Amino acid sequence: MKTSSIFISTALAALLAGPALAQTSSKNDQNVSRTLSTVPVAPEGLGLQLGGGVTGFTRQAARDTFGTGGYWDLRAVAGTNSFLGGEVAYVGSARDANASGLTGNAALLGNGAEAVARVNLPLQAGTFRVEPFLFGGVGWTYYQIVNSDTNASNIKDHANAFVVPFGGGVSAVYDHLILDARFTYRSVFDDKLVASGNNDSLDLQNWSVGLTLGYQL
C-alpha cells in the first residue's frame, strides 16, 4: 500500500511538472526568437581587435622548407551587432626558413592586408553576447626572407601573393570587451616565392588558429 501511494504521488508530480517544464522551455525559445528578431540584418556596430596565434603551411613540401610559426593581426570589424558584417585587417606572420644555400638565422616574414565579408549569429543575454560567425574574402601577402647572411637557394628574397581567406569562429562580448577565437584557411595564388621545377612554384596554402582581444565602440 505504501509503495502504491509513493508511485501515485510520483506520477501526479510528473504530470504536474511536465506542463510547467514545457511552458518554461517554450518561454526560453520565445525569448531567443524575440531577441533574434530584433537583430538588424545590415551591418551595425564597430569593433577594433588585436591578436595572434599559430600558423603553418598545409602542403608537405612547404612544411619541409618553412616551419610552423606565429602570426599577429589588427582588424576593424563592422557589424558586431548584426547578422551581416565585414572586416579589414593587417596580418603579419613569421616562420623559420630552411633550404640549401640559405645561411644564418633565416626566417620567412609575411605582411599583408585582408578584407572579408562576415555572417554572424548574435545570441544576446543581458550585457553578455555569444556570436558564432563565418567569413570569406580576399587579400594580399608580401613575403620576404629576413636574417639571412646569404641566399643562394631556390627561395626568392621577396614575392607577392594573392590570398583568399575563409573560415569561422566565435566571439564572446561582455559590455564593450570582445574575445574572439577563429580558424582561418588561406588559399594562395600567383605566388612565385619558391621555384619547384617545371616553371612551377611551391604551394603556399596555409592555416591559422588564434585569439583576439578587442573593444566594441
Number of C-alpha atoms within 10 A of each C-alpha: 6 7 8 9 10 11 12 12 12 12 12 12 11 12 11 11 12 12 11 12 11 11 12 12 12 12 12 12 12 12 13 14 12 11 14 16 10 9 16 13 15 13 18 16 14 17 19 19 20 18 18 20 18 17 23 23 23 17 13 10 13 18 16 13 18 21 18 18 18 17 21 19 20 18 20 18 22 22 22 24 24 22 20 21 23 20 20 18 19 18 20 19 22 24 21 16 25 20 15 11 11 19 16 13 12 20 20 23 21 20 18 19 18 20 20 19 18 24 20 24 20 22 18 17 12 8 9 13 18 19 20 18 19 19 20 20 18 17 20 21 22 17 23 18 22 17 13 15 10 11 17 12 15 16 25 15 16 16 17 18 18 18 24 19 22 19 17 17 18 19 22 17 21 17 11 12 16 20 18 20 18 18 18 20 21 22 18 18 15 12 20 20 22 20 16 14 9 6 7 11 16 17 22 24 18 20 19 21 17 19 20 20 17 20 17 19 10
